[in-house]
Amino acid sequence: MSEPAALPLALTLGEPAGIGPELTIQVWHRRAELRLPAFYLIADPEFVARRARLLDLDIPVSVVTSAQAGETFEHALPVVPLDILANAAPGKPDASSAPAAIASIRRAVADILAGKAAAVVTNPVAKNVLYRSGFAEPGHTEFLARLVHEATGKPARPVMMLWSPELAVVPVTIHLPFKEVVTQLSSELVVETGRIVARDLTARFGISHPRIVVAGLNPHAGEQGALGGEDASIVAPAVKRLRAEGIDAIGPLPADTLFHARARAGYDVALCMYHDQALIPIKTLAFDHAVNVTLGLPFVRTSPDHGTAFDIAGKGTADPTSLIAALTLAARLSAAAPALVPAK
């Protein structure tokens, strides 16, 4: 008996006026060369066809159900249609942008929770466009967690990890003004984040004993209190608790010496205390091919590590490398562990 075909990946539209739609079209056009896993785009089919014509790419667009996507992928770009039309021109988000982007995310989550997709890959959205439409969540990741809670009744605690072959980083606090980092940072938050990271690195990435290095908040990890007491009062106790639970965590260590090649060889992921402490090193080392991976969800979600790039949208010059990496990693991770229970 032949093996059942692997489920396709559900790829969201993202911001219609951004580069996501054209990158999707470009990578499908190169599907054989890139040996990509099968995916389907959740979007307005006419919008996709218009964007392809704008790029001078003569590609067939096939309106499908998620069940038909795998068999369609080789000869046409499978598009699961939305009832909401997208009209935005490249670089010019309009009133259709946010409803189309949100509807695409909702459908992707519904599909994967129904067992119709292997993983969710999200094209980038523009938060300011979503906010103007009344979008209530801080960002993409929090919206995914809310959809999971609504559908399953189980809370999900999402954790953002930026992954590349060179480096993986997790910011414990994310989109906060720097002056609010200290007020939001707590030992409990560090511990909770570390637990989810350790669990998902084992379940998804196949690392039996993940090595987690924890960066200090202050320069020189506080210099024994001379440069701030938070590392001794918040970070160090959290590391101690993680170790007591059997998690291989060390720290707090000075962030300025954590990211050179010899240091990176000693750990699997760096837990960082704030956004830029994590994102500056990975974007320096892997700007074009890093992938945003959401841990803590009951399914795999990846995303390119770039934004909507309105300034170059529609010009055909955007680099698809990060989307290719996101699709490839999503297929790999979902094959390793198709289902997880949300963190409680």
C-alpha positions in Angstrom: 0.0 0.0 0.0 1.4 3.4 -0.9 2.0 6.1 1.7 -0.7 8.8 2.0 0.3 12.1 0.4 1.7 14.6 2.9 -0.7 17.4 3.8 0.1 20.7 2.1 1.1 23.8 3.9 -1.4 26.7 4.4 0.2 30.0 3.3 -1.6 33.2 4.2 -1.9 36.2 1.9 -0.3 38.7 4.3 -0.7 42.4 3.5 -2.0 42.5 -0.1 -0.1 45.7 -0.8 3.2 44.2 0.4 5.7 41.8 -1.1 4.2 38.6 0.3 1.9 37.9 -2.7 4.6 38.4 -5.3 7.1 36.3 -3.4 4.5 33.6 -3.2 4.0 33.7 -6.9 7.8 33.7 -7.6 8.6 30.8 -5.4 5.7 28.7 -6.9 7.1 29.6 -10.3 10.4 28.1 -9.2 8.9 25.2 -7.4 10.7 22.4 -9.3 14.1 24.1 -9.1 13.6 24.8 -5.3 12.0 21.4 -4.6 9.5 23.1 -2.4 6.8 21.3 -0.3 3.3 21.6 -1.6 1.4 24.6 -0.3 -1.8 26.5 -1.1 -2.3 30.3 -0.8 -5.5 31.5 0.9 -6.5 34.6 -1.0 -8.7 36.2 -3.6 -7.9 34.3 -6.8 -8.4 37.3 -9.1 -6.1 39.4 -7.0 -3.4 36.7 -7.3 -3.8 36.5 -11.1 -3.6 40.3 -11.4 -0.4 40.4 -9.3 1.2 37.6 -11.5 0.4 39.6 -14.6 2.0 42.7 -13.1 5.1 40.7 -12.6 4.9 39.4 -16.2 4.6 35.9 -15.0 2.2 33.7 -17.0 1.3 31.2 -14.3 -2.0 29.3 -13.9 -4.0 29.9 -10.8 -6.3 27.1 -9.7 -9.2 27.6 -7.3 -9.1 24.6 -5.0 -10.1 23.2 -1.7 -7.3 22.4 0.7 -7.8 18.7 0.0 -7.1 19.4 -3.7 -4.0 21.5 -3.2 -1.4 18.8 -3.1 -2.4 17.2 -6.4 -2.8 20.7 -8.1 0.6 22.1 -6.9 2.7 20.7 -9.7 0.8 22.3 -12.5 -1.0 25.4 -11.0 -0.7 27.7 -8.0 -3.4 26.4 -5.7 -5.5 29.1 -4.2 -8.2 28.5 -1.6 -10.5 31.4 -2.2 -11.7 34.0 0.3 -15.1 35.6 0.2 -13.3 39.0 0.8 -11.9 40.7 -2.3 -8.4 42.3 -2.2 -8.0 45.4 -4.3 -4.8 47.1 -2.9 -2.2 48.1 -5.4 1.5 47.4 -4.6 2.7 49.7 -1.9 -0.7 51.2 -1.4 -2.7 49.4 1.3 -6.4 50.3 1.2 -9.7 49.4 3.0 -9.6 45.9 1.7 -6.1 45.1 3.0 -6.8 44.4 6.7 -10.0 42.3 6.1 -8.3 40.2 3.5 -5.2 39.6 5.6 -7.2 38.7 8.7 -9.6 36.4 6.9 -6.6 34.5 5.4 -5.1 34.0 8.8 -8.4 32.8 10.3 -8.9 30.3 7.5 -5.3 29.0 7.8 -5.8 28.3 11.6 -9.2 26.7 11.0 -7.7 24.4 8.3 -4.8 23.2 10.4 -6.9 22.6 13.5 -9.3 20.6 11.3 -6.4 18.5 10.0 -6.4 19.9 6.5 -2.9 21.4 6.5 0.5 20.3 7.8 1.6 23.8 9.0 0.8 27.5 8.8 3.2 29.8 7.0 2.3 33.5 7.2 3.2 36.2 4.8 4.0 39.5 6.5 1.3 41.9 7.6 1.5 45.6 8.3 0.5 46.2 11.9 -0.4 49.9 11.4 -2.8 48.9 8.6 -4.4 46.3 10.9 -4.7 48.7 13.8 -6.5 51.2 11.7 -9.1 48.6 11.0 -9.8 48.0 14.7 -7.5 45.0 15.0 -7.2 44.5 18.8 -4.1 42.2 19.1 -0.6 43.5 19.5 0.5 41.4 16.5 0.3 38.3 14.3 1.5 35.9 17.0 -1.0 37.0 19.6 -3.8 36.8 17.1 -2.9 33.2 16.3 -3.0 32.3 20.1 -6.4 33.9 20.4 -7.7 31.9 17.4 -6.4 28.7 19.0 -8.1 29.6 22.3 -11.4 30.3 20.6 -11.3 27.1 18.6 -10.1 24.7 21.3 -10.9 26.3 24.6 -7.3 25.8 25.6 -5.0 28.7 26.2 -1.8 28.9 24.1 1.3 30.8 25.2 3.1 31.7 22.0 6.9 32.3 22.0 8.7 33.9 19.1 11.9 32.3 18.0 14.1 33.5 15.2 15.9 30.6 13.7 18.7 30.1 11.1 21.4 27.5 10.7 23.8 29.9 12.2 21.8 31.0 15.3 18.5 30.7 17.1 17.3 33.4 19.4 14.2 34.0 21.6 13.3 37.4 23.0 11.6 37.1 26.4 10.0 40.5 26.0 9.2 41.5 22.5 7.5 44.7 21.2 8.0 47.0 24.2 9.5 50.4 24.5 12.9 49.9 26.1 11.9 51.8 29.2 9.1 49.2 29.8 11.3 46.1 29.5 12.4 46.1 33.2 8.8 46.6 34.5 7.6 43.7 32.4 10.5 41.3 32.8 10.1 38.8 35.6 11.6 35.5 36.7 8.3 33.8 36.0 8.3 35.1 32.4 11.9 33.9 31.9 11.0 30.5 33.3 7.8 30.1 31.3 9.6 31.1 28.1 12.5 28.7 28.8 10.1 25.8 29.4 8.3 26.3 26.1 11.5 26.6 24.2 13.0 23.5 25.7 9.8 21.5 25.0 9.4 22.6 21.4 13.1 22.2 20.6 12.8 18.6 21.7 9.4 17.9 20.1 9.8 19.9 16.9 13.5 20.2 16.2 14.5 16.7 17.6 17.1 18.1 20.0 16.9 15.6 23.0 18.6 17.9 25.5 18.4 21.5 24.3 21.2 23.8 25.5 19.8 27.2 26.4 22.1 30.2 27.1 20.4 33.1 28.9 21.6 36.6 28.2 21.9 39.1 31.0 19.7 42.2 30.8 22.4 44.7 31.7 25.9 45.3 30.3 28.3 42.6 31.6 25.2 40.8 33.1 25.1 43.5 35.7 28.8 43.3 36.7 27.8 41.8 40.1 25.3 44.6 40.8 27.5 47.5 39.7 25.5 47.9 36.5 22.1 47.0 37.7 20.6 44.5 40.1 18.0 42.9 37.7 20.3 40.1 36.6 20.9 38.9 40.1 17.3 39.4 41.3 15.3 38.3 38.1 17.4 36.4 35.6 19.7 34.3 37.8 16.8 32.9 39.9 15.0 32.0 36.7 18.0 30.1 35.4 18.3 28.3 38.7 14.6 27.2 38.5 15.0 26.0 34.9 18.0 23.9 35.9 16.1 22.5 38.9 13.5 21.3 36.3 16.2 19.4 34.4 16.6 22.0 31.6 20.1 22.7 30.5 20.2 26.5 31.0 23.1 28.6 31.8 23.4 32.3 32.6 22.9 35.2 32.9 25.9 35.8 30.7 27.1 39.0 29.1 25.3 39.5 25.8 28.2 41.1 24.1 30.2 37.8 24.0 27.4 35.4 23.2 27.2 35.6 19.5 30.6 35.0 18.0 31.2 31.7 16.3 32.9 29.9 19.2 30.3 30.9 21.7 27.4 29.8 19.3 28.9 26.4 19.1 28.1 25.9 22.8 24.3 26.3 22.8 21.2 25.6 20.7 19.3 28.8 21.4 19.9 32.1 23.2 17.2 33.4 25.5 17.5 37.2 25.3 15.8 39.7 27.5 14.5 42.2 24.9 13.8 42.5 21.2 16.9 44.1 19.8 19.2 42.0 22.0 17.9 39.0 20.1 17.2 40.4 16.6 20.3 42.4 16.0 22.7 39.4 16.1 20.5 37.1 14.0 19.7 39.8 11.4 23.5 40.4 11.2 24.3 36.8 10.7 21.3 35.6 8.7 19.4 38.6 7.3 18.1 37.0 4.2 17.3 33.5 5.4 16.3 33.7 9.0 12.8 32.3 9.8 10.3 33.4 12.5 9.0 30.3 14.2 6.2 30.5 16.8 6.7 28.0 19.6 4.0 27.2 22.1 1.2 26.6 19.6 -0.5 23.2 18.9 0.8 23.4 15.3 3.8 24.6 13.4 3.8 28.2 12.3 6.7 29.9 10.5 7.0 33.2 8.7 9.6 35.0 6.7 11.7 37.3 8.9 11.0 40.5 6.9 8.2 43.0 6.6 5.9 44.1 3.9 8.5 46.3 2.1 5.9 48.7 0.6 8.7 50.6 -1.1 9.6 47.8 -3.4 6.3 46.0 -3.7 5.3 45.1 -7.2 8.7 45.7 -8.7 9.8 42.0 -8.7 13.0 42.8 -6.8 12.2 41.4 -3.4 14.3 38.5 -2.2 12.3 35.3 -1.7 15.0 33.5 0.3 13.3 33.9 3.7 10.0 32.7 2.4 11.7 29.7 0.9 13.3 29.0 4.2 10.0 29.4 6.1 8.2 26.9 3.8 11.1 24.4 4.0 11.3 24.6 7.8 7.6 24.4 8.2 7.5 21.1 6.3 10.4 19.7 8.3 9.0 20.6 11.7 5.5 19.5 11.0 6.8 16.1 9.8 8.7 15.7 13.0 5.7 16.3 15.3 2.3 16.8 13.7 0.5 17.8 16.9 1.2 19.3 20.3 -0.9 20.2 23.3 -0.9 24.0 23.9 1.1 25.1 26.8 -1.0 25.8 29.9 
